[in-house]
Amino acid sequence: MSQHDDKLSRRELLKSATIAGTALTLNTRLAKAEELLAEPPAPSGASMMNVKFEKLNTVRLGIIGVGGRGLGMLSEWMAVEGLEVTAICDIDKGQIDKTLKRIEKAGKKAPAVYSKNERDFENLCKRDDVDFIYIATPWDWHVPMAVAAMNNGKHCGLEVPAATTVEGCWELVNTSEKTRRHCMIMENCCYGWSEMLVLNAVKAGLLGSLLHGECAYNHDLRAILNENRSEGIWRRIPHTKKNGNFYPTHGLGPVSNYMGINRGDKYEYLVSMSSPALGLNEYREKKVPKDDPKWKEKYLCGDMNTSLIKTNKGRTIMLQHNITTPRPYDRINLIQGTKGLFRDYPDRIFVEEEGSKEEEFVSLKKYQTKYEHELWQAAGELARKNGGHGGMDYIMVYRVVQCLREGLAPDMDVYDAAAWSVPGPLSELSVAKGSTPVKFPDFTRGKWQDTRNVMA
Ligand SMILES: NC(=O)c1ccc[n+]([C@@H]2O[C@H](COP(=O)([O-])OP(=O)(O)OC[C@H]3O[C@@H](n4cnc5c(N)ncnc54)[C@H](O)[C@@H]3O)[C@@H](O)[C@H]2O)c1
């Protein structure tokens, strides 16, 4: 064997060892998910469904993660009356400095700071002057941080997705039930102007009996994924390890609200398939210098993942994920009933009623007077001024603070957090098994039949 052959064979050996390693973690992850689907964990407390927050005069907020999203949301939180930011945490000192400056500029009191190391968030969670902790960190940190918050007696709100594994979803549910603390999912897309208007219209029966929904997170993130900062540091990694839908909740949240998922209906099973994974390779070819370590990566996640969900009432939901090809932003946000349908991007509605033209969509504005949501009527002006994502970010935090101050139950509880996030690991399982159906866990343990009002 020549020296060259020897080098080659060693390289080949290393390559196959890496592939075997990836396969092993993949199989371990899938096996664990299957195990939990076959035998869900025992409950560790009573249900948190419909449990009200204790009333607070002022909401004292702790924030873990002041990166792109956490810092962006800071101004929204600070604009809400009756809220005070008492503590912040991030391992990036630069982000901490930016946050402190912004708080000072707003004329607010400086919060306590936690930035010593990756576990310093545990010290923030122990503070007595924090009621609610907003967690805006990379996905793998969501569950340990939420668990630490609840174990220390704090309610928390998780950025999306709440968890990336079946195990993580159950851990959130069981910890919330055990500690009697809420674990909300901060799904801002549920608070968009059109989403809330359509929710009101659906509740009033405008679209008739619901049949089918379509939703997605189709957003070209190739540039962000390839940056050497912020999400570029961690969000590309799952593409080298898994194949499925990593970001289901922006699409599913609103459609699930229309359908009353966990409020009389529930997801039963899902089938999923992925297209080839080509987008990140083509982008790297064009944009990434040849000596960049990213060239060692192998992308496994199909650019377009499509899942179909069947609900207990027999309805269907198509759910897509595509962040690696050039395309305009689209969450689809479609809901079809027996009397008509709504479809977003741009928003348009068709209702079979007196005066409607056959087969012709009209703008949703036609229904504004009748169905605009009360939250948008009350806070729409401020929301548009503060601006994040067309105002939905402000409406969401305004509502969270309202629920905490008035002692209401949260709009989106731990059961929504788990149900909307779990298509992540379930889609991976279905794709890996040739698109076979995968049954959803019932995180509510039978309580989904409670037909409580959505966002009441
Ligand atoms: N709802 C939305 O519209 C929306 C938009 C963007 C991002 N997000 C979500 O927000 C979350 C954060 O995303 P991002 O864009 O801000 O990412 P980012 O990388 O910009 O910020 C994450 C921050 O977390 C910090 N961090 C990491 N590990 C930590 C630890 N152990 N302790 C303390 N801080 C730690 C990082 O230093 C960084 O500042 C993700 O879950 C993402 O999916 C949601």
The ligand as an ORCA input file, in Angstrom:
! r2SCAN-3c Opt
* xyz 0 1
  N     -41.028     34.306     17.275
  C     -40.246     34.816     16.328
  O     -40.698     35.529     15.430
  C     -38.785     34.528     16.386
  C     -37.881     35.247     15.583
  C     -36.522     34.943     15.690
  C     -36.083     33.958     16.574
  N     -36.995     33.269     17.323
  C     -36.570     32.254     18.292
  O     -35.879     32.925     19.354
  C     -34.856     32.092     19.869
  C     -33.525     32.832     19.818
  O     -33.221     33.128     18.467
  P     -32.291     34.370     18.105
  O     -32.566     34.699     16.692
  O     -32.412     35.431     19.105
  O     -30.848     33.689     18.215
  P     -29.485     34.436     18.605
  O     -28.408     33.461     18.379
  O     -29.427     35.761     17.926
  O     -29.649     34.719     20.161
  C     -29.573     33.723     21.132
  C     -28.914     34.318     22.363
  O     -28.886     33.317     23.387
  C     -27.634     33.436     24.054
  N     -27.323     32.181     24.737
  C     -26.951     30.994     24.194
  N     -26.758     30.087     25.165
  C     -27.020     30.713     26.334
  C     -26.969     30.308     27.702
  N     -26.652     29.067     28.061
  N     -27.267     31.221     28.659
  C     -27.604     32.479     28.313
  N     -27.656     32.928     27.046
  C     -27.370     32.048     26.071
  C     -26.662     33.785     22.937
  O     -25.470     34.358     23.454
  C     -27.470     34.746     22.106
  O     -27.283     36.103     22.478
  C     -34.913     30.815     19.035
  O     -35.712     29.890     19.698
  C     -35.581     31.245     17.744
  O     -36.220     30.191     17.084
  C     -38.326     33.548     17.239
*
